[in-house]
Amino acid sequence: MRNRFDKQLDMLNDSLIEMGTMCEEAISIASLSLFKKDFGAQVSVTSLESEIYQKEREIESLCLKLFIEQQPVARDLRQISATLKIITDMKRIGNQATNISDISSSLNDFDYNRCKKIQNMVLAVSEMLKTSIDSYISKNLKLAESVIASDDIVDKLFIEIKSDLINFISKEPNQAENAIDLLMICKYLEKIGDHAENIARWIEFYITGEHKGEDL
């Protein structure tokens, strides 16, 4: 019986890693839509978001099956419970990547050389998500903690970019609409960072049995 349960947990583990990889890809494609003006990326992100939703349903179904059939205890129970929380954040990351791609398609005649901080923000949230998945794979608490700490960097970048865009509008009011769109994109990036932090906190719970943060 335990052997079968372990195989099901391995399947759960693999599915969660696959969903995380999909989210990484969604962020990467959304950034192409923004910085490379690759409008075909919008279709790709939307399709990928559907796959992420489907994977969430598959994982949720497997978790419920494990609860009902196996009655897990202790660490196994923490893994399954954390997984149910993590896939919710991953689904939202997929949704926000789509939102970024959608808004990017409406940006016109904008000099992206001015967007170094936004590029840094994309890199930062991408690294947070990647590291959170790595921490899950390796059950490495220090990696999870590094993700949680990195959210402060993303928040600081958002505040700086918001200030920069306000100044930009005052100097070039004809670019106000683009600036507002960019601010919305940065807000979605900030939320992706929040979800990556949530994922890391649930991994922390899986490893230690303690959940120290807020479930956003």
C-alpha positions as CSV (number, residue, x, y, z in Angstrom):
1,M,0.0,0.0,0.0
2,R,2.8,2.4,0.9
3,N,4.6,1.7,-2.3
4,R,1.5,2.7,-4.3
5,F,1.1,5.8,-2.2
6,D,4.8,6.8,-2.8
7,K,4.3,6.4,-6.6
8,Q,1.2,8.7,-6.4
9,L,3.2,11.2,-4.4
10,D,6.0,11.0,-7.1
11,M,3.3,11.7,-9.7
12,L,2.1,14.7,-7.7
13,N,5.6,16.0,-7.4
14,D,6.3,15.6,-11.2
15,S,3.0,17.3,-12.1
16,L,3.7,20.3,-9.8
17,I,7.1,20.8,-11.3
18,E,5.6,20.6,-14.8
19,M,3.0,23.3,-13.9
20,G,5.8,25.5,-12.5
21,T,7.8,25.1,-15.7
22,M,4.7,26.2,-17.7
23,C,4.4,29.3,-15.5
24,E,8.1,30.1,-16.2
25,E,7.5,29.7,-19.9
26,A,4.4,32.0,-19.7
27,I,6.4,34.8,-18.1
28,S,9.1,34.4,-20.7
29,I,6.7,34.5,-23.6
30,A,4.9,37.5,-22.1
31,S,8.2,39.4,-21.9
32,L,8.7,38.7,-25.6
33,S,5.4,40.3,-26.2
34,L,6.4,43.4,-24.2
35,F,10.0,43.9,-25.2
36,K,10.3,42.3,-28.6
37,K,6.8,43.3,-29.8
38,D,6.2,39.7,-30.7
39,F,2.4,39.8,-30.9
40,G,2.2,36.1,-31.8
41,A,3.3,35.6,-28.2
42,Q,-0.1,36.8,-27.0
43,V,-1.7,33.7,-28.6
44,S,1.0,31.5,-27.1
45,V,0.5,32.8,-23.6
46,T,-3.3,32.4,-23.8
47,S,-2.9,28.8,-25.0
48,L,-0.4,28.2,-22.2
49,E,-2.7,29.7,-19.6
50,S,-5.3,27.1,-20.7
51,E,-2.8,24.3,-20.2
52,I,-1.9,25.7,-16.7
53,Y,-5.6,25.7,-15.8
54,Q,-5.9,22.1,-17.0
55,K,-2.8,21.0,-15.0
56,E,-4.3,22.7,-11.9
57,R,-7.4,20.6,-12.2
58,E,-5.4,17.4,-12.7
59,I,-3.3,18.1,-9.6
60,E,-6.3,19.1,-7.6
61,S,-8.0,15.8,-8.5
62,L,-5.0,13.8,-7.6
63,C,-4.7,15.6,-4.2
64,L,-8.3,14.9,-3.4
65,K,-7.9,11.3,-4.4
66,L,-4.9,10.9,-2.1
67,F,-6.9,12.5,0.8
68,I,-9.8,10.1,0.3
69,E,-8.0,6.9,-0.5
70,Q,-4.8,7.1,1.4
71,Q,-5.6,9.2,4.5
72,P,-2.1,10.7,4.6
73,V,-0.5,11.8,7.9
74,A,2.3,14.2,9.0
75,R,4.8,15.1,6.2
76,D,2.7,13.5,3.4
77,L,-0.3,15.5,4.5
78,R,1.8,18.7,4.5
79,Q,3.0,18.0,1.0
80,I,-0.5,17.5,-0.3
81,S,-1.9,20.5,1.5
82,A,0.9,22.7,0.4
83,T,0.5,21.5,-3.2
84,L,-3.2,22.6,-3.2
85,K,-2.1,26.1,-2.1
86,I,0.8,26.3,-4.5
87,I,-1.2,25.4,-7.6
88,T,-3.6,28.3,-6.9
89,D,-0.7,30.7,-6.9
90,M,0.7,29.1,-10.1
91,K,-2.7,29.5,-11.8
92,R,-2.7,33.2,-10.9
93,I,0.8,33.6,-12.3
94,G,-0.4,32.2,-15.6
95,N,-3.4,34.6,-15.6
96,Q,-1.1,37.6,-14.9
97,A,1.3,36.6,-17.7
98,T,-1.7,36.7,-20.1
99,N,-2.7,40.1,-18.8
100,I,0.8,41.4,-19.4
101,S,0.8,40.1,-22.9
102,D,-2.7,41.5,-23.6
103,I,-1.6,45.0,-22.4
104,S,1.7,44.8,-24.3
105,S,-0.2,44.5,-27.6
106,S,-1.7,48.0,-27.1
107,L,1.6,49.8,-26.5
108,N,2.6,52.0,-29.4
109,D,5.7,53.9,-30.4
110,F,7.5,53.5,-27.1
111,D,11.2,53.6,-26.6
112,Y,12.0,50.4,-24.6
113,N,15.5,51.6,-23.9
114,R,13.9,53.5,-21.1
115,C,12.6,50.3,-19.5
116,K,15.7,48.8,-17.9
117,K,14.1,48.7,-14.5
118,I,11.0,46.9,-16.0
119,Q,13.4,44.4,-17.6
120,N,15.1,44.0,-14.2
121,M,11.6,43.4,-12.6
122,V,10.8,40.7,-15.2
123,L,14.2,39.0,-14.5
124,A,13.6,39.2,-10.7
125,V,10.2,37.6,-10.7
126,S,11.3,35.0,-13.2
127,E,14.2,34.1,-10.9
128,M,11.9,34.0,-7.8
129,L,9.6,31.5,-9.5
130,K,12.5,29.4,-10.8
131,T,14.1,29.3,-7.4
132,S,10.9,28.5,-5.6
133,I,10.5,25.5,-7.9
134,D,14.1,24.5,-7.3
135,S,13.5,24.7,-3.6
136,Y,10.5,22.4,-3.9
137,I,12.5,19.8,-6.0
138,S,15.5,19.8,-3.6
139,K,13.4,20.5,-0.4
140,N,15.9,23.3,0.3
141,L,14.7,25.6,3.0
142,K,17.4,28.2,2.3
143,L,16.3,28.6,-1.3
144,A,12.7,29.1,-0.2
145,E,13.9,31.8,2.3
146,S,15.9,33.5,-0.5
147,V,12.7,33.8,-2.6
148,I,10.8,35.3,0.3
149,A,13.6,37.9,0.8
150,S,13.7,38.7,-2.9
151,D,10.1,40.0,-2.9
152,D,11.4,43.2,-1.2
153,I,13.6,43.8,-4.3
154,V,10.6,43.5,-6.6
155,D,8.5,45.8,-4.4
156,K,11.3,48.4,-4.4
157,L,11.6,48.2,-8.2
158,F,7.8,48.7,-8.5
159,I,8.0,51.9,-6.3
160,E,10.9,53.2,-8.3
161,I,9.2,52.5,-11.7
162,K,6.0,54.1,-10.5
163,S,7.9,57.3,-9.6
164,D,9.8,57.2,-12.9
165,L,6.6,56.9,-14.9
166,I,4.9,59.8,-13.1
167,N,7.9,62.0,-14.0
168,F,7.8,60.7,-17.5
169,I,4.2,61.6,-17.9
170,S,4.9,65.1,-16.7
171,K,7.6,65.5,-19.3
172,E,5.9,63.7,-22.2
173,P,2.1,63.9,-21.6
174,N,1.5,62.5,-25.1
175,Q,2.9,59.2,-23.8
176,A,0.5,59.1,-20.8
177,E,-1.5,56.2,-22.1
178,N,1.6,54.1,-22.7
179,A,2.9,55.0,-19.3
180,I,-0.3,53.9,-17.6
181,D,-0.2,50.6,-19.5
182,L,3.4,50.1,-18.3
183,L,2.4,50.8,-14.8
184,M,-0.4,48.1,-15.0
185,I,2.2,45.7,-16.4
186,C,4.5,46.4,-13.5
187,K,1.6,45.9,-11.0
188,Y,1.0,42.4,-12.6
189,L,4.8,41.7,-12.3
190,E,4.6,42.7,-8.6
191,K,1.7,40.3,-8.1
192,I,3.7,37.5,-9.8
193,G,6.4,38.2,-7.2
194,D,3.8,38.0,-4.4
195,H,2.6,34.6,-5.7
196,A,6.2,33.3,-6.0
197,E,6.7,34.4,-2.4
198,N,3.5,32.6,-1.4
199,I,4.8,29.4,-3.2
200,A,8.0,29.7,-1.2
201,R,6.2,30.1,2.1
202,W,4.1,27.0,1.4
203,I,7.3,25.1,0.5
204,E,8.6,26.3,3.9
205,F,5.5,24.9,5.5
206,Y,6.0,21.6,3.7
207,I,9.6,21.3,4.9
208,T,9.2,22.6,8.5
209,G,5.5,22.3,9.3
210,E,5.3,26.1,10.0
211,H,3.6,28.7,7.8
212,K,4.8,32.2,8.7
213,G,3.3,34.3,6.1
214,E,-0.1,35.4,4.7
215,D,-1.9,33.4,2.1
216,L,-2.5,36.2,-0.5
